[in-house]
Amino acid sequence: MSSPFVRWGVGALVFVGVLAALRLHPWQRPAATGTENSAVHETLAVGFLPVTCHLTCPVTDYASKTSRSTRFESQRFTDFPTVVETVKSGRLDATFMIAPLAMKLREQGVKVRIAYLGHRDGSTVIVRKDLPARSLKDLAGRVFAIPSKYSNQYLVIRKLMKDEGVDPTSIRFVELPPPDMPGALASKAIDAYFVGEPHAARAELDGSGRVLYHAKDIWPHFISCVLVVTDRLIAERPAVVRDLVRGIAQSGEWAETHRVDAARLVSPYFRQDESLILYVLTQPPDRVSYRMLTPGDDEMQRIADMALEAGILERRLDVHGLVDRQFIPSDITAARIDMPAAK
């Protein structure tokens, strides 16, 4: 190394080596290869409200914490308008929402599809306990609260009025956020309401209200909420959509046979008392169901046609372009959920 020519030659080789290394950007993480992708978990946020109609969402969240495929993170909302705005802004690609609202979004050009149902039944008409009402006819002149004109509860009450020959103008309908309904009933600001659980059961348990109708008594296998996914999610991440629908289906089957555990599992997600959720899931046991969650063309079209008649939709909607069943599993088994022992 004493010769200047040798030192110059070695220095040149080192310089060339450094240039080559710099061109490779060694500080950057190398692009993922096919083999590496198999170890990377997909993640998807799924919107829900703290109602038992959406119970399978937090159950799927819990089950996917140990999943080797997709991690589904439930995103809690307190109202549907915020859900809608989040979907429209592109910040949410999967969520539960009331069926007529999903149809309205589709009519407005928002590219969403119904991939599955959230539940069957699970809504209740509650009346003030001190009123002698035994039917909807007995509520003439009274104030009746509904969650929204876009809700299936509104459509069902319209159906019941027609079935019982009740003049729609004889009852004063008001829109009220579901969490406010039990308090409004207790203070006698309203006389009755129709809502998804557990907001009906809350009035039962505090003694201010009693059941006038269960949804299943008016419309067997009643549908309120559906699982909605965007066209973009279907196009870009179809495997994730398939995982989600399968997860919801399996979570529903698990909840059917593990109702006590289901109440304990979702209570922290809902931020509600476990005893309240348990009451809904067991009193009676068929108050809400998480089976038969494949949406049928006839029942979806019926809801769409009723929404048109109610003025929710402006034109007849063909549900064939709205419902997408390609991701629904042919065989549904209960999710495998390991919960810590109850204290």
C-alpha positions as CSV (number, residue, x, y, z in Angstrom):
1,M,0.0,0.0,0.0
2,S,3.1,2.2,0.0
3,S,2.9,2.8,-3.8
4,P,0.7,5.7,-4.7
5,F,-0.6,3.8,-7.7
6,V,-1.8,0.9,-5.4
7,R,-3.5,3.3,-3.0
8,W,-5.2,5.1,-5.8
9,G,-6.5,1.9,-7.3
10,V,-8.0,0.7,-4.0
11,G,-9.6,4.1,-3.4
12,A,-11.2,4.0,-6.8
13,L,-12.7,0.5,-6.1
14,V,-14.1,1.7,-2.8
15,F,-15.6,4.8,-4.4
16,V,-17.3,2.6,-7.1
17,G,-18.6,0.3,-4.4
18,V,-20.2,3.2,-2.5
19,L,-21.9,4.6,-5.6
20,A,-23.4,1.2,-6.3
21,A,-24.7,0.9,-2.7
22,L,-26.2,4.4,-2.9
23,R,-28.1,3.5,-6.1
24,L,-29.7,0.6,-4.2
25,H,-31.1,2.9,-1.5
26,P,-30.2,0.5,1.4
27,W,-32.1,2.6,3.9
28,Q,-35.4,1.9,2.2
29,R,-37.4,-1.3,3.0
30,P,-37.3,-3.6,0.0
31,A,-40.5,-4.1,-1.9
32,A,-42.6,-7.0,-0.7
33,T,-42.4,-10.2,-2.6
34,G,-45.1,-12.8,-3.0
35,T,-43.7,-15.0,-0.2
36,E,-43.5,-12.0,2.1
37,N,-47.2,-11.0,1.5
38,S,-48.4,-14.3,2.9
39,A,-47.2,-13.2,6.4
40,V,-48.7,-9.7,6.2
41,H,-52.2,-9.3,7.6
42,E,-54.8,-7.1,5.8
43,T,-56.7,-4.6,7.9
44,L,-60.2,-3.2,7.4
45,A,-62.3,-0.7,9.4
46,V,-65.9,-1.7,9.6
47,G,-68.5,0.8,10.9
48,F,-71.2,0.0,13.4
49,L,-73.6,1.6,15.9
50,P,-74.0,0.2,19.4
51,V,-77.2,-1.7,18.7
52,T,-77.8,-5.4,18.7
53,C,-78.6,-5.2,15.0
54,H,-74.8,-4.7,14.5
55,L,-73.7,-7.2,17.2
56,T,-71.8,-9.4,14.7
57,C,-69.4,-6.5,13.9
58,P,-67.7,-6.3,17.3
59,V,-67.8,-10.1,17.6
60,T,-65.9,-10.3,14.3
61,D,-63.5,-7.7,15.5
62,Y,-62.8,-9.8,18.6
63,A,-62.4,-13.0,16.6
64,S,-60.1,-11.4,14.0
65,K,-57.6,-10.3,16.7
66,T,-56.0,-13.7,16.4
67,S,-56.7,-14.2,12.7
68,R,-54.0,-15.2,10.2
69,S,-55.7,-13.4,7.4
70,T,-57.7,-10.2,7.8
71,R,-57.9,-8.0,10.9
72,F,-61.3,-6.3,11.1
73,E,-61.3,-3.2,13.3
74,S,-64.8,-2.2,14.4
75,Q,-65.3,1.6,14.2
76,R,-68.0,2.8,16.5
77,F,-70.4,5.5,15.4
78,T,-73.3,7.1,17.3
79,D,-75.5,8.1,14.3
80,F,-76.1,7.2,10.7
81,P,-75.6,10.7,9.2
82,T,-72.0,10.5,10.3
83,V,-71.6,7.0,8.9
84,V,-73.0,8.3,5.5
85,E,-70.6,11.2,5.4
86,T,-67.6,9.0,6.3
87,V,-68.6,6.6,3.4
88,K,-69.1,9.4,1.0
89,S,-65.7,10.9,1.8
90,G,-64.0,7.6,1.0
91,R,-62.8,7.1,4.6
92,L,-64.9,4.0,5.2
93,D,-65.4,1.1,2.8
94,A,-67.5,-1.3,4.9
95,T,-70.3,-0.6,7.4
96,F,-73.6,-1.6,8.8
97,M,-76.5,0.7,8.1
98,I,-80.3,0.7,7.8
99,A,-81.4,-0.9,4.5
100,P,-83.5,2.0,3.1
101,L,-80.5,4.3,3.7
102,A,-78.2,2.0,1.7
103,M,-80.8,2.1,-1.1
104,K,-81.0,5.9,-0.9
105,L,-77.2,6.1,-1.2
106,R,-77.3,3.9,-4.3
107,E,-80.0,6.1,-5.8
108,Q,-77.8,9.2,-5.2
109,G,-74.9,7.6,-7.1
110,V,-72.8,6.5,-4.2
111,K,-71.2,3.2,-5.3
112,V,-72.1,0.8,-2.6
113,R,-73.6,-2.7,-2.5
114,I,-75.4,-4.8,0.1
115,A,-73.2,-7.8,0.8
116,Y,-75.0,-9.4,3.7
117,L,-77.6,-8.8,6.5
118,G,-76.8,-7.7,10.0
119,H,-79.6,-9.6,11.8
120,R,-83.3,-10.6,11.7
121,D,-85.9,-9.0,13.9
122,G,-84.4,-7.2,16.9
123,S,-86.7,-4.1,16.9
124,T,-89.5,-3.4,19.3
125,V,-92.5,-1.0,19.7
126,I,-92.5,0.4,23.2
127,V,-95.4,2.2,24.8
128,R,-95.7,4.1,28.1
129,K,-96.5,1.7,30.8
130,D,-99.3,3.9,32.2
131,L,-101.2,3.9,28.9
132,P,-103.9,1.2,28.3
133,A,-103.0,0.9,24.6
134,R,-103.2,-2.6,23.2
135,S,-102.8,-1.8,19.5
136,L,-101.6,1.0,17.2
137,K,-105.2,2.2,16.9
138,D,-105.1,3.0,20.6
139,L,-102.3,5.5,20.0
140,A,-104.5,7.9,18.1
141,G,-103.7,11.5,19.2
142,R,-100.4,10.3,20.7
143,V,-96.8,11.2,19.9
144,F,-94.8,8.3,18.4
145,A,-91.1,8.4,17.9
146,I,-89.1,6.8,15.0
147,P,-85.4,6.8,14.5
148,S,-85.5,8.3,11.0
149,K,-87.8,8.4,7.9
150,Y,-85.0,6.3,6.3
151,S,-85.5,3.5,8.8
152,N,-87.2,0.2,8.3
153,Q,-89.0,0.9,11.5
154,Y,-90.8,3.8,9.7
155,L,-91.7,1.4,6.9
156,V,-93.0,-1.2,9.2
157,I,-95.2,1.2,11.1
158,R,-96.7,2.4,7.8
159,K,-97.4,-1.2,7.0
160,L,-99.1,-1.8,10.4
161,M,-101.2,1.3,10.0
162,K,-102.4,0.0,6.6
163,D,-103.0,-3.5,8.1
164,E,-105.0,-2.1,11.0
165,G,-106.8,0.6,9.1
166,V,-105.2,3.4,11.1
167,D,-105.4,6.9,9.7
168,P,-101.7,8.1,9.3
169,T,-102.7,11.6,10.4
170,S,-104.2,10.4,13.7
171,I,-100.7,9.8,15.2
172,R,-98.0,12.4,15.5
173,F,-94.7,11.0,14.3
174,V,-91.4,12.6,15.4
175,E,-87.8,11.7,14.6
176,L,-85.7,11.1,17.7
177,P,-82.2,9.7,18.2
178,P,-82.6,6.2,19.5
179,P,-80.5,6.8,22.7
180,D,-82.9,9.6,23.6
181,M,-86.1,7.6,23.3
182,P,-86.2,5.9,26.7
183,G,-85.6,9.2,28.5
184,A,-88.3,10.9,26.4
185,L,-90.7,8.2,27.2
186,A,-90.0,8.3,30.9
187,S,-90.5,12.1,31.0
188,K,-93.8,11.6,28.9
189,A,-92.4,13.8,26.1
190,I,-93.4,10.9,23.8
191,D,-96.0,8.2,24.2
192,A,-94.5,5.4,22.2
193,Y,-91.5,4.6,20.0
194,F,-90.2,1.9,17.6
195,V,-86.5,1.3,17.6
196,G,-83.7,-1.3,17.4
197,E,-82.5,-2.9,20.6
198,P,-81.3,-2.3,23.2
199,H,-83.0,1.1,23.4
200,A,-86.4,-0.5,23.7
201,A,-85.3,-2.9,26.5
202,R,-83.9,0.0,28.4
203,A,-87.5,1.4,29.0
204,E,-88.7,-2.1,30.0
205,L,-86.0,-2.4,32.6
206,D,-86.4,1.0,34.1
207,G,-90.1,0.5,34.4
208,S,-91.3,3.4,32.1
209,G,-92.4,1.3,29.1
210,R,-93.7,-2.0,28.0
211,V,-93.7,-4.0,24.8
212,L,-96.6,-3.3,22.4
213,Y,-95.2,-5.2,19.5
214,H,-92.0,-7.1,18.6
215,A,-90.9,-6.5,15.0
216,K,-91.2,-10.3,14.4
217,D,-94.9,-10.1,15.3
218,I,-95.6,-7.5,12.6
219,W,-93.1,-8.6,9.9
220,P,-91.6,-12.1,10.5
221,H,-87.9,-12.2,9.8
222,F,-87.8,-8.4,9.8
223,I,-84.7,-6.7,8.4
224,S,-83.4,-3.4,9.7
225,C,-79.7,-3.3,9.0
226,V,-77.5,-4.6,6.3
227,L,-73.7,-4.9,5.7
228,V,-72.7,-2.4,3.0
229,V,-69.4,-2.4,1.1
230,T,-68.2,0.0,-1.5
231,D,-67.6,-1.0,-5.2
232,R,-64.1,0.1,-4.8
233,L,-63.4,-2.4,-2.0
234,I,-65.0,-5.2,-4.0
235,A,-62.8,-4.3,-7.0
236,E,-59.5,-3.8,-5.2
237,R,-59.7,-6.2,-2.2
238,P,-62.2,-8.9,-3.0
239,A,-60.5,-11.4,-0.7
240,V,-61.0,-9.1,2.2
241,V,-64.7,-8.7,1.4
242,R,-65.0,-12.5,1.3
243,D,-63.2,-12.7,4.7
244,L,-65.5,-10.1,6.2
245,V,-68.8,-11.7,5.0
246,R,-67.6,-15.1,6.2
247,G,-66.5,-13.5,9.5
248,I,-69.9,-11.9,10.0
249,A,-71.7,-15.1,9.1
250,Q,-69.6,-17.2,11.6
251,S,-70.0,-14.5,14.3
252,G,-73.7,-14.7,13.9
253,E,-73.8,-18.5,14.2
254,W,-71.6,-18.2,17.4
255,A,-73.8,-15.6,18.9
256,E,-76.9,-17.7,18.4
257,T,-75.5,-20.4,20.6
258,H,-73.4,-18.3,23.0
259,R,-75.8,-15.5,24.0
260,V,-74.4,-15.0,27.5
261,D,-70.9,-14.8,26.2
262,A,-72.0,-12.6,23.3
263,A,-73.4,-10.1,25.8
264,R,-70.2,-10.1,27.8
265,L,-68.1,-9.7,24.6
266,V,-69.9,-6.8,23.0
267,S,-70.6,-4.8,26.2
268,P,-67.3,-2.9,26.2
269,Y,-67.6,-2.2,22.4
270,F,-71.2,-0.9,22.9
271,R,-70.2,0.9,26.2
272,Q,-73.4,-0.4,27.6
273,D,-74.3,-2.6,30.6
274,E,-73.8,-6.3,30.0
275,S,-77.1,-7.0,31.8
276,L,-79.0,-4.9,29.3
277,I,-77.5,-6.7,26.3
278,L,-78.1,-10.0,27.9
279,Y,-81.8,-9.1,28.4
280,V,-82.2,-8.3,24.7
281,L,-80.5,-11.6,23.7
282,T,-82.5,-13.8,26.0
283,Q,-85.9,-12.2,26.8
284,P,-87.2,-13.8,24.7
285,P,-84.4,-15.7,22.9
286,D,-85.9,-15.0,19.5
287,R,-86.1,-11.3,20.1
288,V,-83.2,-11.0,17.7
289,S,-81.7,-13.6,15.4
290,Y,-78.3,-13.8,13.6
291,R,-79.2,-16.6,11.2
292,M,-80.7,-16.6,7.7
293,L,-78.6,-13.5,6.9
294,T,-78.5,-13.9,3.1
295,P,-80.6,-11.1,1.6
296,G,-83.3,-12.4,-0.8
297,D,-84.3,-10.5,-3.9
298,D,-88.0,-10.5,-3.0
299,E,-87.6,-9.1,0.5
300,M,-85.0,-6.5,-0.6
301,Q,-87.3,-5.4,-3.5
302,R,-90.2,-5.2,-1.1
303,I,-88.3,-2.8,1.1
304,A,-87.2,-0.8,-1.9
305,D,-90.8,-0.6,-3.1
306,M,-92.1,0.4,0.3
307,A,-89.3,3.1,0.5
308,L,-90.6,4.4,-2.9
309,E,-94.1,4.5,-1.6
310,A,-93.0,6.3,1.6
311,G,-91.1,9.0,-0.4
312,I,-87.7,7.8,0.7
313,L,-86.7,6.9,-2.9
314,E,-87.6,9.0,-5.9
315,R,-87.7,6.2,-8.4
316,R,-88.1,2.4,-8.4
317,L,-84.8,0.7,-7.5
318,D,-83.9,-2.7,-9.1
319,V,-82.2,-4.5,-6.2
320,H,-80.3,-6.8,-8.6
321,G,-77.8,-4.0,-9.0
322,L,-77.6,-3.4,-5.3
323,V,-77.3,-6.8,-3.7
324,D,-74.0,-8.8,-4.2
325,R,-74.1,-12.3,-2.9
326,Q,-70.8,-13.6,-4.4
327,F,-69.0,-13.5,-1.1
328,I,-71.5,-15.4,1.0
329,P,-70.1,-18.8,2.2
330,S,-72.1,-21.9,1.3
331,D,-71.4,-23.5,4.6
332,I,-71.5,-21.5,7.8
333,T,-69.9,-22.7,11.0
334,A,-69.7,-21.0,14.3
335,A,-66.6,-18.7,14.9
336,R,-64.0,-20.1,17.2
337,I,-63.8,-17.6,20.0
338,D,-61.8,-18.0,23.1
339,M,-63.0,-15.7,25.9
340,P,-61.5,-15.4,29.3
341,A,-63.6,-16.9,32.1
342,A,-66.2,-14.7,33.6
343,K,-65.3,-13.0,36.8
